[in-house]
Amino acid sequence: MAVRSASIPLLVLQVLIFSEVFVLAHAATRVGFYSSSCARVETIIKQKMQAHFSSDPTIAPALLRMFFHDCFVTGCDASLLLDSSHGEQTEKDNGANLSVRGYEVIDDIKQAVEAACPGIVSCADILAFATRDSVVLAGGPEYSVGGGRFDSLTSSSSDADGLPSDRASVTTIQRQFASHGFSVKDMVALLGAHTLGVTHCGTFSDRLFNFRNTGEPDPSMSADLVSELSMTCPNRGGVSNSEVALDQGTRDVFDSSFYTQLTQGHGILLIDQALNESPLTAELVSMFTNQGAFFSSFVQSMIKLGDLNIKGPNEGQVRLQCSKVNSQTMPPPAVPSSPPERPTTVPIAPPRRNPEFRHHVVSRRRFHFSSFDGPFIVEEIPSPARRFHRRSHIRTRRPVPVFLRPQLEKSTNLRKRRVITRKRISSSRHSRHRRF
Ligand code: HEM
C-alpha cells in the first residue's frame, strides 16, 4: 500500500518522538563522560592496571570474567561487587560467582580514583574501563569505553542464577544471550574471552572418563587432549582441582587461537567445544579463527555488553566503596536526620522565585557529589544568565550536607562565584525539572 506523501513527515515525527522517549527512558553511556568532571580517570585506571598486570597477568582474565558476570545479571551496575550483609546474600556469594577473582584490584583502583576525584566515578565504570585495559594488556584490541553507569543500590544472590551454565546446550545459551539483546554472532565473539584464563579439573573431568554416563571420553574432545588431560586431572575418585588453560594454544595471550583450538577438538569447557559442533555456531567459530574478524566482532559485542541495563542517577549512586552502598559507609548525616517537610533554599546566594527557571538556564558546568543518600549534581549558572537568575528561586529538598561543602567549594571555586543552584537528582519531585 502506498504511503501518502503528507503522512511521511508525520511518520518521521512519530519516529523521532518515539526514539527520543526511548533514549530518555534508557540511561546510556557516553565516551568522554568524565572529561570535565574527572579528566584523568582513564589514565589513573590504566596505570593501576599496568602495575597489577605486570605483577600478576592472570588479573586480565579475572576482570574480564567479573565484567561479564556483573553485566549479564541486572546490567553493568557493579551489583556483583557488593558484599553480603545482615544475612542478605548478594550475587558475589552465588555458587556461580565463587571463583570470580579480582575484587581487591577494583578496590585498589577505586581508592586511587577517589583520591583524585572524590565521589565522581562509579564502580561500574571503573570495572568497564579496567576490563578494556585488561584486554589490551593481554594483547587484544583497543576500543573506547563510555562512562555514566551508576552503581546499584541492591544485589541479590538469586539474580546470578541467570548466568549461563557450561553444561547447557548451544540453543539454551543462545536463548539466554538473545534475551539480553545479543545475536548469535555476539555470543560466539564474547565466548572468545575464553582465549584467556583457566578452569579447574572438576568442571570438565567427566568429559575425560565418563561422558554422559557412557564410561567413555567425550568424542568431541581430541584423543590426544584426553590422554594429556587425564594426567593433569587423574580419575582417582576425588576431584583434582588443578588449573587447566581454557585456550590450549596461547593461554595468556588475547588472540584467535581459542577458535583454532576448537576446530581441533581442544575445547576444555563443554560449551566451548559445542560451539564448534553446533550448526548454529560452527561457521562463526571458523570465521573467528581469523584474528581481524574476531577482534572487530569482539569489540562491538563488548561495547554492547557494557551498555546492558545501565542505571541512571535515579536508580543508582556513585558508591564510595565498591563493596558497600553509601548509606553503610558514609558518616551520619550532618543535617537534621528527618528531611524538612517543605523545600528549603540553598544557604548560599539564594535567588528569588522564577517559575521559568528551567527554560532559561543552560548549565555550563556540573559537579557530581556522592552523599549518604545518593548523588547530587550542583549546577553553576553561566554568566549571561546570572542577572536573570539573581531574581530566581531555586528549591531544594534540603541543604548541601556540611561534610560535602568543603569539597563543593573546592570544586566550584564557590567563594569567587555568586550564583549556585543545587538539585538532588534522585528526587522524583524535581525530576520534571531535570535537563540532563
Ligand atoms: C555461555 C557463556 C559462558 C559460560 C557457560 C562460561 C563459563 C565459564 C567457566 C565454567 C569458567 C571456569 C571457571 C572456573 O573454573 O573457575 C569460565 C572462565 C572464564 N570466563 Fe566464562 N563463561 C561464559 C561466557 C563468558 C564471557 C561472555 C566472558 C567474557 C566476556 C567470559 C570470560 C571468562 C574468563 C576470562 C574466564 C577465565 C577466568 C579466570 O581465569 O580467572 N566467559 N567461564
Boltz pocket constraint, residues with backbone or C-beta under 6 A from the ligand:
constraints:
  - pocket:
      binder: B
      contacts: [[A, 58], [A, 60], [A, 61], [A, 62], [A, 64], [A, 65], [A, 68], [A, 99], [A, 101], [A, 164], [A, 165], [A, 166], [A, 167], [A, 173], [A, 187], [A, 190], [A, 191], [A, 193], [A, 194], [A, 196], [A, 197], [A, 198], [A, 199], [A, 200], [A, 203], [A, 246], [A, 269], [A, 271]]
      max_distance: 6.0
